[in-house]
Amino acid sequence: MEGFVTLDLFPVDAPTDLYFEQQARSRGYRVIAGIDEAGRGPLAGPVVAAAVVLPERFDLPGLTDSKKLTARKRAELFLQIRSQAAAVGVGIMPAEEVDRRNILQATLAAMRLAVERLRCPADYLLVDGISRIPTTIPQLTLKKGDSRSLSVAAASVIAKVVRDRMMCAYDRRYPQYGFAGHKGYGSAAHRRAIAEHGPCPLHRRTFGGVREHLERS
């Protein structure tokens, strides 16, 4: 497909570094954005995507897939990424959009929005996962990209911290669900709260664990 690069051009065992960014630059691209999301699996809350453009010479010890980091380390890296990145964009799709579009399409829409919100237009994208973003910008999808590309890892940290902070804020509005603890994921405590109180406006109506409670009401 014109405008896209296949993963077969690159070794699959590349480490978490700037290898993919350097390969893109060697092909003439100059503004390379890493893209990742947080919140595909939860029963409640938005899906949040981030796009991050790193400087050509970038080194941030400890930066990797946000799921491998403690909350404290993510918060530290969040500040460092924001101060060192050439550009950061964030896209958010709320629960009602997840229900309307489905989770995959909502995720891709959030990713595209994050790219559009970069202050310097990207000319190449490194996208975590296997699904391409609906845009004409050339892109490479990377399985486990947040463990292989520093740009994608940076995006994973930004997306995760932004979403977690949103869920903590929602916890103050809906304290009965415990969002500050589980961040909307389907923990046993969260499922008990849904059974006791019913879903709130943040819950994804089309997700199992929520849908059946709506059907009973």
Protein Blocks (a to p, Z undefined) as FASTA:
>chain_A
ZZiacfklpcfkbccdfklmmmmmmnopabdcddddehklpmgdcdddddddddfbdcde
hiacfklpcfklmmmmmmmmmmmpmbdcdddddfklmmmnopmlmmmmmmmmmmmmpmbd
cfbdcdehjbdcddfbdcdddehklmmbmklmmmmmmmmmmmmmmmmmmmmmmmmnommm
nnopacfklmmmmmmnopafkbcfkbghjlmmmmmZZ
